Amino acid sequence: MRITSKGQVTIPQHVRKKLGLLPHTEVEFVVEGNVAYLKKAKESNRRGKALVEKMRGRATVKMTTDEIMALTRGEH
């Protein structure tokens, strides 16, 4: 396996399949001495949390939670 000039490497399909590494899966590297290990990140929903934090407080419609829930349920 060769590292590209951008520091990228392709994870072989059999390795991705065995580890369940789907597209957009968060991974992390653990370095112990001269060995690096690749593993799934412990918190795989970081992207979702970051998105929620970015959107927090940006609503332009003043509705209560009960009003929003009634609207999504089709209640009048």
C-alpha positions as CSV (number, residue, x, y, z in Angstrom):
1,M,0.0,0.0,0.0
2,R,1.4,3.4,-1.0
3,I,0.5,6.7,0.7
4,T,-0.5,9.5,-1.7
5,S,1.1,13.0,-1.6
6,K,-2.0,14.1,0.3
7,G,-1.3,11.5,3.0
8,Q,-4.2,9.2,1.9
9,V,-4.3,5.5,1.7
10,T,-7.0,3.1,0.5
11,I,-8.3,0.7,3.0
12,P,-8.7,-2.7,1.2
13,Q,-12.3,-3.8,0.8
14,H,-11.9,-7.0,2.8
15,V,-10.6,-5.0,5.7
16,R,-13.5,-2.4,5.5
17,K,-16.0,-5.2,5.3
18,K,-14.6,-7.1,8.3
19,L,-14.5,-3.9,10.4
20,G,-17.8,-2.5,9.2
21,L,-16.2,0.7,7.8
22,L,-18.9,2.2,5.6
23,P,-18.5,5.5,3.7
24,H,-18.4,8.5,6.1
25,T,-17.5,6.2,9.1
26,E,-15.4,8.2,11.6
27,V,-12.1,6.5,12.4
28,E,-9.2,7.3,14.6
29,F,-5.6,6.3,14.7
30,V,-3.8,4.9,17.8
31,V,0.0,5.1,17.8
32,E,2.0,2.7,20.0
33,G,5.7,2.9,19.4
34,N,6.3,2.4,15.7
35,V,2.9,0.8,15.1
36,A,-0.3,2.7,14.1
37,Y,-3.8,1.1,14.6
38,L,-6.9,2.2,12.8
39,K,-10.2,1.8,14.6
40,K,-13.8,3.1,14.5
41,A,-14.1,6.3,16.5
42,K,-15.8,5.8,19.9
43,E,-18.3,8.6,19.2
44,S,-19.4,8.1,15.6
45,N,-22.1,10.8,15.7
46,R,-19.8,13.8,16.1
47,R,-20.9,15.2,12.8
48,G,-24.6,15.2,13.9
49,K,-23.8,16.8,17.2
50,A,-21.8,19.6,15.4
51,L,-24.7,20.2,13.0
52,V,-27.2,20.5,15.9
53,E,-24.9,22.9,17.7
54,K,-24.5,25.0,14.6
55,M,-28.2,25.2,14.1
56,R,-29.1,25.8,17.7
57,G,-30.8,29.2,18.2
58,R,-31.3,29.9,14.5
59,A,-35.0,29.1,14.2
60,T,-37.1,32.0,12.7
61,V,-40.6,30.6,13.5
62,K,-41.7,31.2,17.1
63,M,-43.5,27.9,17.9
64,T,-43.7,25.9,21.1
65,T,-42.5,22.3,21.1
66,D,-46.1,21.2,21.4
67,E,-47.2,23.2,18.3
68,I,-44.3,21.7,16.3
69,M,-45.2,18.2,17.4
70,A,-48.9,18.7,16.5
71,L,-47.9,20.0,13.1
72,T,-45.6,17.0,12.4
73,R,-48.3,14.6,13.5
74,G,-50.9,16.3,11.3
75,E,-53.0,17.4,14.3
76,H,-55.1,20.5,13.9
